[in-house]
Amino acid sequence: MNDLPQTFMEPLLFKTACSRGTQPRMSTEYLSHVQDEDGVTTTCLDRLIGREIIVRSKYLVGADGGNSKVVEHAGLTFEGKMGVAGSMNILFKADLSRLVAHRPSVLYWVLQPGADVGGIGMGLVRMVRPWDEWLIVWGYDINQPAPSVDEAHAKKVVRDLVGDPDLEMTIKSVSTWTVNNMYATTTSNGRVFCMGDATHRHPPSNGLGSNTSIQDAFNLAWKLAFVLKGTAGPKLLDSYQAERAPVAKQIVTRANKSIEEFGPIFKALGLLDSIDPVKMQQNMDARCNNTVAAEGQRAAIRKAIADKVYEFDCHGVEMNQRYRSGAAITDGQAEPAFTKDRSCIASKRAGRARGCRTPGCSPAPVKKFRRSISPAMASSRCSPALAGRAGSRPHAALARNWASTSPPISSARVSTGRILPATGQISAKSTTAAFCWSARTTMSPGGARRLPTIRPLNCAGC
């Protein structure tokens, strides 16, 4: 499994490919291709000298991203929609250790009620290298042209999300992109094959992109090698589409569903009841009151976050696929039945779907967790912005086995509006509101479990 940012993963792959005999051509742009019975003739542009070049090959593999020209020219079929939302990536260097080193996380979700994007203003601060290299994902209005993000604009977005108007930083890169909901129903045409983001176009929710793309490459590479070496016939290549097209549909659907599942969290926080940022803040603050209504709101928040477990404990989504194709010859035995997840991911034909909420679908044991917004911090103080740490468990998993964290968790805070130092206090300049999780021990048939309890902000546990 891979969870390394592309800026680090891609150089490793490139170096390894070159060391094994690949002859790379940088600054080369694909223009078109024509295939015949014996191979594919591809026309490219050498962008350094401005001259077209011709490449003759037995097969062509298009791994040229979400706006793939190879896909277009090959005439592959798709379902879904492109451009359902707009986003920008801001890669920057800044020392945030004073804010996060004592409560480490991979992802920090930050809310800014009244922001100019969507009103709720949810942004993502993603750790690239602790604690001085970061990636921020922020939105823009998809109904407008993609913005031209200069350095001043990028720095403002960073400072607003971090909550420090004087933060010193170096902007390394800025790019805009669209959230897509589209997958290929055909992944090949004759001698032309496509893979990766070219065939499954989805948001980064669940972290499914790189892992699924690597699986595509592995699935096709060994088959091409067998055919080119004469070990297998060309019909083997037909199994690539049979095996990988269903996976493309499943992960695109899952990633977009994860975006939808933020809705109940926003609703429970009271962010959907008004577009007035003052009222939105008051709605969030109300959960800290010692009233029946506030307890109901806290219960709704707990449930909404627990229901996000499928996104943050999603190994059943990107791994353990079962294939049915002409490349698989069985001995006649029936496949093992899906006893735990038939109604939630039957179309995937995979193993256990973690986080399945189907009645009677008991969870599998929780293993290492890659990404989390869970406030699972070892500190007795508070953690920021729907944050968690690498290796921590999401809320539903915490409810099952909180005591297994090391060291055991005593309390944690989820904040909205900005990242705050763990002082236990809310800055008067911030739009931040917070609530606390603390652990209580209860007995169940499976033994002692530590279950999360939400208490008001000024509780003794903080």
Secondary structure as GFF3:
##gff-version 3
##sequence-region A 1 462
A	DSSP	alpha_helix	6	19	.	.	.	ID=ss1
A	DSSP	beta_strand	28	35	.	.	.	ID=ss2
A	DSSP	beta_strand	40	46	.	.	.	ID=ss3
A	DSSP	beta_strand	51	57	.	.	.	ID=ss4
A	DSSP	beta_strand	60	62	.	.	.	ID=ss5
A	DSSP	alpha_helix	69	74	.	.	.	ID=ss6
A	DSSP	beta_strand	78	93	.	.	.	ID=ss7
A	DSSP	alpha_helix	97	100	.	.	.	ID=ss8
A	DSSP	beta_strand	107	111	.	.	.	ID=ss9
A	DSSP	beta_strand	122	129	.	.	.	ID=ss10
A	DSSP	beta_strand	133	140	.	.	.	ID=ss11
A	DSSP	alpha_helix	151	162	.	.	.	ID=ss12
A	DSSP	beta_strand	170	184	.	.	.	ID=ss13
A	DSSP	beta_strand	188	189	.	.	.	ID=ss14
A	DSSP	beta_strand	192	194	.	.	.	ID=ss15
A	DSSP	three_ten_helix	196	198	.	.	.	ID=ss16
A	DSSP	beta_strand	200	201	.	.	.	ID=ss17
A	DSSP	three_ten_helix	205	207	.	.	.	ID=ss18
A	DSSP	alpha_helix	209	228	.	.	.	ID=ss19
A	DSSP	three_ten_helix	234	237	.	.	.	ID=ss20
A	DSSP	alpha_helix	238	260	.	.	.	ID=ss21
A	DSSP	alpha_helix	263	269	.	.	.	ID=ss22
A	DSSP	alpha_helix	277	285	.	.	.	ID=ss23
A	DSSP	three_ten_helix	286	288	.	.	.	ID=ss24
A	DSSP	alpha_helix	292	306	.	.	.	ID=ss25
A	DSSP	alpha_helix	309	312	.	.	.	ID=ss26
A	DSSP	alpha_helix	315	318	.	.	.	ID=ss27
A	DSSP	alpha_helix	342	345	.	.	.	ID=ss28
A	DSSP	three_ten_helix	346	348	.	.	.	ID=ss29
A	DSSP	alpha_helix	395	401	.	.	.	ID=ss30
A	DSSP	three_ten_helix	402	404	.	.	.	ID=ss31
A	DSSP	beta_strand	411	416	.	.	.	ID=ss32
A	DSSP	beta_strand	433	444	.	.	.	ID=ss33
A	DSSP	beta_strand	447	455	.	.	.	ID=ss34
###
